[in-house]
């Protein structure tokens, strides 16, 4: 900023790049912080999925046994075979508990499934659905934050490049432009010299 007055005298140079540079830098920093906050989506699935998997497998095995005894139609049971993913597991739990409740009078004495397990299956299914929704919202928020971070950095880097060009022009003979206004990309590595 010590060179702003001199840069304002440059023919055709838009001095607003100097004036907005600090604002753009703060906006880029703020957007980066927002991205970092959004980049850690909640992960409630570990414990929940273990319980849901055990319960789902147990209920599925009981349904298969009931289908072999012709107490439940087999095509109702095959719907639940091999579905993957948290949302599918939740819908399996809901579907199996609903199927068992509908046929409860016929199967109550023929199955090891308890009503409390059906209640638990419905509760876990609702928790899984809520967790999936929360994760999807977190991922969407992260994508939005990442896009905003890119936009803010683009504004900053465009103005910084213009300021750097002006400083380089004004300080060419002094050879200190890189000290006053260093490259944003200096020291970031890159390909080494070819042998």
N, C-alpha and C positions, 0 to 999 in steps of 0.2 A: 504493500500500500504506500510505501515511501516513494514509489515511482509513479504514482497515479497522476500527479500533476503533469509530469513530463509526457506520460502516455496520452493524456488528453489533448496534447498538441499535435499528435501524429495525424496526418491527413488520412481521413477515411476510417480511422479506428473507432469502434463502438466502445466508449468508455464504460458502458453499463456492465461489461464483463468484469471490470474491476469492482464496480459497486455491488454486484450480486454474488461475487465469489464466496464471501463468508456465509451468506444465507444458503447458498447451494451446498457448501461444505457441511453446514449444520444439518440441512435437510437430508443429505446423504448419510451422515452419521446416525441421525434419528431413524431413518429407514432401515439401516443395518441393525440397530438395536431391536427394532420391531421384528425383523426377520429372525434374529437369534432367539427371541422369545417364542415366536411361532414355530421355530424349527424343532421343538421338542414336543411332539404330540403325545397325549396321554396314552399309556399302554396298560390298561386294566385287564388284558386278555390272559396273561400267564396263568394266574390262579383260577380265574373264571373258566377258561377253556379246559383245564384239567378236570374240574368238577363236572362240567358239561359233557365232556367226552366219556367219562366213566358212566354217567347217568344215561346218556344216549345209547351207549353200547349195551348196557344192562337192559334197558327198555326194548331195544331192538331185538335182542336175543329172546326175551319173553314173547314179543310179538311173533317172531318166527316160530317158536314152539306152539303158540296158540293157533297159528295158521296151519301148522302140521296136524293139529287136532281138529281142524275145520271149525274152530270157534270164531275165527276172524278170516275174512277173505284174503287170500294170498296177495292179490293185486293191490290191496290197500297197504300191505307191508313193504312190497318191493319199491314203492315210491321213496322210501327212506334209506335205500341201500347206496352207500358210496358217495353221498353228497359231501363236498368239501367247502371249507370256508366258514367263518364265524356266523355270518348271516344265515347260511344254509343250515348250520348246526342249530341255530335258534329256531328256525322254522321246523326242523325235524322234531325238536323237543316239543314245540307247540302242537304239531300234527299228531305225534305219537300219544301225547297226553290226552288230546281230544278224542282220538280213536279209542283209547282204552276207557275213557269216561263214557263214551257212547255205548260200549259193549260191556260195561262194568258188571251188570247183573249176571251175564254169562261167564265172565272170566274171573270174577273175584275169588272163587275157590280154586281156580286152576292155574293161577299165576302168582309169582312171588312179588309182583309189583304192589306197592302200598299206595293208598290215596295221598299220603304225605309226600311220596316221591313224585306224584303227578303235580301236586302243588309246587314242589321244589323245581320241577322241570319248567313249569310256566314262569316262575319267578326268575330262574336263571336265563331263560329265553328272553324275557323282557330286559334283563340286565345286559345280555349280549347285544341285543338290538340297539339299546341306548349307547353301549360302548362303541359299536360300529358307527353309529351316527356321529358320536363325538369325535371319533378318529377322522371320519370323512370331513367334518367341519374344520378340524385342526389342519388337515392337509390342504383344504381349500384356502384357509387363512394363511398358511405358509406360502402357497403359490401366489396369493395376492400380495403378501409382504415381499416376496422375492421380485415380483414384477415392479412394485413400487420402488424397491431398492435400486433396480436397474435403471428405472426412469430418473430417479434422483441423481444417481451417479453419472448418468449421461449428461444431465444439465450441468453438473459440476465440472465434468471433464471437458466439455465443450468450451465453457468459459475459461477454465484453467489453461487450456491449449491456446486460446486467444491471448490471454495475459502473458503466457510464456513466450509466444511469438513477439509480442510487443517488448517484453524485457530483453529477449535475445537481440532484437533489432537495436534497442537503445544502448545495450551494454556490450555490443559486439567487440569493440576495441578494448574493453576492460577484461574480457574473457572471464567474467564472473557470473554469467547468466544462470549457469547450473547451480551455483551456490544460492542465488536469490530465489530462483524458481526452478527447482529440480524436476526432472521428468517423473511422472507418476509411475512409470514402468521401469525405472532404473533399478538394478539390483535384483530383478525378479528371475534371474537365471536365463534360460533360453538355450539355444544350441551353442555349443562351443565352437571354436575354430576348427575348420576342416584341416586334416593333416595333408 
